[in-house]
Amino acid sequence: MAKYGLRTIAVAYLLFLLVLPVGLIVWRTFGDGLAPFVEALTSPSALHAFRVTLEVALWAVVANTVFGVGAALLLVRHEFPGKRLLSAFIDLPMAVSPVVVGLALILLYGRFSPVGGQLESWGIQIIFSTPGMVLATVFVALPLVVRAVVPVLEELGDEQEQAAHTLGASRFQTFLRITLPGIRSALAYGVVLCLARSLGEYGAVAVVSGRLVDQTQTLTLFVEERFQNFDQPAAFAAATALALLAVVTLLLTRLLRPKD
């Protein structure tokens, strides 16, 4: 009885927290057929939001992939003072509110800050433009690639890398031929997680973007703006598109997750 009771609680929890809300959005989206869904997602504003979302997410994934692999190698293969502190800082985005991150970026790179003012005098605008949105997204997704790669590097050990060095291979050759093939699945898993987090980011991006329609509006901001302006078909269509992206990401993570 206890086993079936726990199963019932778990199913009911997921039903009311996840399945019913998402199912209701999908039902409202396709309640009048497929045509309104296609029309809403092919509007100029929606297409621009898609483009901005993909641009920000791809830059964030590239930055976090490069940093993630480098940081993982540093944490696993080297001993240095402050190693635990660095590891703790990498996990900081998991504890800090994205809204706080956005506010911190405004204080640092805003027009009236020393750094932001200097950059704008050179013609480089960070806040209320794509670079600021990329920085915010990079921060919130920072730990995902690192934490996916570190356990695999620890499991692999460094015996094969040392043997390659003994045979005359350079560090770059060793990385390409020994390290990278070993962490390939874990790296792909971390990249997919990072992409999913970047596509769905709202809080930090909402603060630093200024929510400028047809300029700095991502798909998540498009959903909010359309809903607040009583354009529910467009809001539900965009929300369904984000849900479909989440499902695809979930399937990819299941396929790419490193085996024990």
N, C-alpha and C positions, 0 to 999 in steps of 0.2 A: 504493500500500500504506500509506503514511503517513497519507493522508486517511482510509481505512477503519479504520486502527488507532486514530486519534484518536476517530472516531465510536463505535467499539466501547467504548473506555474511558469516554467520556462517558455512553453509554447504560447501561453496567454500573454506573457510579458512581451515577447517578440511580436505577437499579433497586434496588440494595441499600441506598441511603441513604434513599430517599423512597417509591418505589412499593411495595416489598414490606412495609415496616412499616405504612404507611397501609392497604394492601390487607388485611393480616392483621387489623388492628383492625376494618375494615369486615366482613370475613368472620366474625370472632368475634361482632360485633354482631348480624348477621342470620342466624347459624347456626341458630337455633331459630325463625326466622320474624320477622315484623314486630311481633307482639304484645308480646314482651318489650321491644323498643325503645321502643314507644309507652308501655308501662307505666312504664318507667324514667324517661322524660322528662316524664311527667305526675305524678310523685310530688310531694308538697308541698315537699320539700327541693330537688328539681331545678327546679321552677318558681320557687322563691324565688331560687335561684342564677342562673337566667336573668334574673329581674327586677333583681337587684343588678348583674349584669354589664352589662345594657343601660343602667341608670341611671348607673353610673360611666362607661361608654363615651360616652354622649351628652353628659354634662357636660364630659368631657375634650375631646371633639370641638368643642363650642361654644367652650370657652376657647381651645383651640389655633387654631381658625379665626380668632377675633377677633385674638388675638395674632399669628398668622402673617401675616395681611394687613397689619396695622399695622407689624410688623417688616420685612416685605418692602418696603413703601413707604418706610420710614425708611432702609433700607440702599441702595435703588436711587435714590431721588429726592433724597437729602440727603447732604451732606458735613459731617462733624463729627469732633472729636477722639475717638478711641477706637472708631471705626467697625469697624476690623478686630478689635479685642478683643471687641466685641459679637457680631460674626459668629462668632468662635471660641467664645464662650460658648453661642451657640445650638446649636452642634454638640456641645457637651459631653455631652449624654445618649447620644450614639452611642458614646462612649468609656468612660463610667462604668458600672460594673455596677449593675443595678437593685437588687440587695441592698444595696449601699452607699447608694443613694438612699433606700431604706426606712429604713435605720439613721439616716441624717442627719435624716430627717423626725421620727423618734422622739426624737432628741436635741434637736430644735428645738421640737417641739410636744407632747412627752410630758408626762404629768401632773406630773413633778417638775422640768421645765424652767421658767425664768421666764415664757416666752411661753405655753407650754401650760398652766401653772398659772393664769396670769391669765385665759386664755380659759375654762378650766373653772370658774373662780369666777364667770364671767358665764353659765355654763350652755352653753358651746360646747365640745363634745368633738371633737377632730380625730383623734387616734390611736385605733385599734380602732373606727372608725366610718366612715361613708360619706365625709365630707369628706377624711379622710386618704387613703383609697383613690383619690379623685378627684385629689388633689394628686400622688400617686405616679404615676398614669397620665398626668396632664398632663405631668409632667417627662419620662417615657420617650418620649412621642410628640411632644415639643416641636418638633423640627426639621422634621418632615415637611411641614407646610403651607408653612412659610417656603421650604424648598428646592424645592418644586414651583412656587411663584409667582415667585420672584426671577428665574429665567432668562427667563420670559415678559415680565415687566415691563421687563427690560433690552432685549429684542428689540422691544417696542412703542415704546420711546422716550417722550419727553414732549411732542412737537410738538402733538399733538391736545389735550392738557391745557392747554398754554399758549395755544392758540387759543381754547379754551373760556373761559379766564380773561380773555382780551382782549375777548371778547364779553359779559362781565359775569356769567358763571356763578360761583357760589360753589364752594368746595372740595368741599362735600358733593354738590352737583349734578354737578360734574365727575367725582367718584368714581362716582356712580350711573350716569351716562350715557356716560362715556368709559372709565374705568379698569376698572370691574367687568365690563362686557361683554367687554373684551379679555382678562381673566384668568379668565373663567368656567370654561373647560375645565381649566385648570391648577389652579384652586381646587378644583373637583370631584375632580380626581385626588388632590390632597393630602388632601382630607377623607376620601376612601375609604381611603387609606393610613393615615391617623390612626385611623380607625374600626377597621380591621383590627388595628393595633398595640394599640389599647386593649382590644379584645375578647379578645385572646390574651395579655395581660400576666399574668405570674405572680410574678416575683421580688420586685419592690417591693411589690406588693399583698399578697403572702404575709407580708411583714414587718410592714406597718402595719395589716393587718386583724385580726390575732390569730387568723384562721382559725376564727371562731366559727360553728358550724353553725347554719343558719337565721337568721343575723344579718348577718355580714359575709363570707359565703362566695360567691365568684364561681364561674363555671362551671369555670374551670381548677382552682380549689381544690377544687371538688366532685369532679372526676375523681380527684385525688390522695387525698382523704379516703375516697371509696368504694373505691378500689383497695386502700388500706391496711387497710380493714375487710373485705376479701375479698368485696365486692359487685361482682364483675367485670361482670355485665350492665349495671349502672348506670354504671360507669366507662367501659365501652366505648361505651355509647350516648351519653354526654355527649361523649366524645372524637370520635365520629363526627359529632355535631352541630357541634363546633368545626371539624372538617375540612371539612364542607359549607359552613360560613360562610367558610372560607378560599378554597374554590373559587369561591364567588360573588364574593368580593372580588377574586380574581384576574381573573375575567371582566370585572368592572366597571372595574378599572384598565386593562385592555387597551382597553376601549371609550372610556374617558375620557382616556387619555394624550394630551397635546397633540402634534399633528403637528409634524414638523420644519419 
